[in-house]
Amino acid sequence: MPSVASGAMAEYVLTKIVPQVPEKLREPLRLAVANGQFKSMRNKTMPASPKRTPGAVLLGDAFNMRHPLTGGGMTVAFSDVVTITASLRPLGDFSNYEQVEKKVDAFYAHRTRPALTINTLANALYKVFCASGDSSMEEMRKACFEYLKLGGSMSAGPIALLGGLETNPLTLVGHFFSVALFGVGRLMVPLPTPGRIIKGLQLLKGAVTIITPIVWGEGLVRMFVPSQLRERWGWI
């Protein structure tokens, strides 16, 4: 990220960002830069870690954040609203705190599948597409685009995951490693030389290195154990 203190950020905004914004916003943005009225903010991820707090429930980014690369924040927020509404609707009122807390626990249990799938996808894609000197990740990036060009389930599946229409984390993991294996296959053409084989193994290693800590951070139980079982056992 360009430095704010050195003025590199101001130059970047003026030369790269200002030409891209609507014309009516360009002059106010130039004035803001000239007056130093802008800040840089680091991207932040925050895995969902439910806390039972009587009288309170957190939704959307207040509870759980992921990298903004895929624009999944609003999708998760709307999904949270739908889920908490469905959980609380059977209650006539909120006077019975014990029942309310049970319904909130049910919300935490049932929100995980769509939220964690979108979180994992966003954070994994960021790791793949962020700048690095790793040539195997360059192959992974190329494989992502070529995989989507195959059409059919190879494009419909990832698009459904991006849009929150497909919420099964196993589908996400399956497509992620399908892309990695597809990338390895591309490297083996026209001839699987020792160098190409080594690069293919590095690509697979990179894929495992990316997805494993993300899945672990989101929680294996929350991601892969059905919500009905977690609700029954109190694992939120």
N, C-alpha and C positions, 0 to 999 in steps of 0.2 A: 504494500500500500504506500502511495506517495506520502512523504512527510508533510504535515501541516506546518510545523515550525520552520522548515527551510523554504517554504513557499512552493514546493513541488506540487502539493495538492491543489493550490490555487491555479497554477499553470495547467494542470491536468483538467480541472473543471472548465476553465476558459477555452481550452483548445479541443477537448474531447467531448465534454458533456453539453456545453452551451449550444453547439450546432445541432444537437439532437433533440432539444426540447422545443415545444411549440414557440412560435415567434414572439407571442405576447409575453412569454415568461423569460425571454432571454435577457432583456435589460434589467429586470429585477434581480435575476440571478447574477449578472455582472456586478450590480451594485452591492449585493450581499457578499460577493467575493472581495470586492474592493474594500468593504468595511470590516472584513474578517468575520462576518456573521454566518458562519457555517462550521459544522463540526463533522468529524468522521466517527463512525460507530462500527465497532467490530461485530461481525456476525457471531451469534451465540446459539449454542444448542443446549437444551435442557430436557433430558429424558423424563418421562412421566414417572413420578414417585409419589403415589397418593398419600396424603396425610389426613387422618380423621380429625377434623376440627369442627366441633359442635357449632351449628348455625352458619357454616360457611362451606361453599363449594367453588372450586376454581375451574374455569373453562378456557379453551383456546390457548393463546400464547401465554396467558397468565399462569397456566399450569404446565405447559409443555411446549418447547420450541424446537424447531429443526432449521436446517439451512434454507434460506429463501429461494434457492436456485429453481425449484420446481413450482413455487407459488402455492405450496400446500397449506400454508397457515390458515387461510380463509376456509379451505375445504375441511380441515380438522375442526375449526371453530363452529361451522355450520353443523357438522356431524355431532359435535358435543351438544349443541342446542337441541337437536332432534332426539338424541339419546337421553338427555336429562329430562326432557319434556315427557318422553314415553315412560321413564322411570317414576316420575312424580305424579303423573296423571291419575293413577288409581286412588291417590289420597284425597280425601275430601277437603282437608285443611292441613296445616303444619303444626297443629297443637300437640300431636303425639310425637315427641322427639325421637323415641326409639324406632318408630316406623319410618320416620324421615331418614334417620341415619342408615337404616337398612336399604332404603331406596337409593340413597347416595352411594352406598357401597355397590349396589347393583349397577349404577351408572359407571363407576370406576371400572368395574369388571367388564362391562359391555362396550365401553368406548375404545378399548385397547386395540382391537383388531384393525379398524380403519386408521386410527391415529398412528400406531406403531409401524404399520406398513408404509404409510406416507412418510413418516420420519426416516425410516431406514432407507427408502428410495432416495429421498432428498440428500441425505448425508453421504450415501454411497456414491451418487452421481457427482457430488461436489468433489469427493476424493479422486474420482476418475478424471474429472475435467479441470481440476486446479493445476496451475503451472507446476511442472516438475521436470527434472532432468532424466527421469526414468523412461527409457525408450519403450519398455514394455507397456507403460501406461499410454503412450502415444498409439500403440497398436490397439489397446483396449478402446481408446476413443474412436479410432477408425472403425473398429468392429461394431461399436454401438450404432453408428450411422448406417453401416452396411447391413446390419441385422434388421433395422427398421425398414430398409428398402426391400427386404424379402417379401413384405406384405403378409396378408393372412393373419394367422395368430401371432406371428413374429412382430407385427406392428400393432395389431388390435390389443394384444395382451399388455404391453408396456404402456400404451395410451390409456387403457382402462385403469391401470395402476396409478398413473399420473393424475387422472381425474377423480380418483377415489371411488370409481365404479367397481373395481375389483379389490377386495380387502384381505384376501387370503395371503398371509406372509409366505407360505410355501410357494405360491405362484411367483411372488417377487424373487425369492431365492432361486427358484427354477430358471426364471428368465435371466437373472444376473449371471449365473454360471453357464447358461446357454450362450450368452454373449461371449463369455470368456472362452468357451470351447470353440465357438465359431471363429473367434480371433486366432486361436491356435491353428485351426484348420486353414485359415487364410495364409498363415505363415508357412505352412507345409507345401504350398503351391509356388512354383512348379515342382520343386524337389526338396524333400526334408533334409537339408544339410545339417551338420552338427551345430552350426551357429543358429540356424532357425529353430532347431529343437530346443536349444538352451533358452532362446528368447521366448519360446512357447511355454516352457516350464516357469520362466520368470513371470510371464503374464498370469499363469494360474496361481502362482505364489502371491502375486500382487492382489489378485481378486480375493483370495482367502484372507490376506492381511487387511484388506479394506472392510469386508463384510463382517468378519468375526467380532472385532471389538464393538462395532455398531450394534449388532444383535445382542451381544452380551450386555452392553450398556442399557439397552431398552428393556432387557429382562427376558430370559428364555421362557420362564413360566408364563409371564403376561403375554408373550408373543405366540406361544405354541400350544398352551393348554386351553381348551375351550372355555369360554366365558361362563357357561352354566356351571361347570365344575368349580371354577375359581370362586364364583358367587356362593355356591353351596359350602365350600370349605373356608370361605373368608379370606382367600388369597386375592387381594385387589391390586 
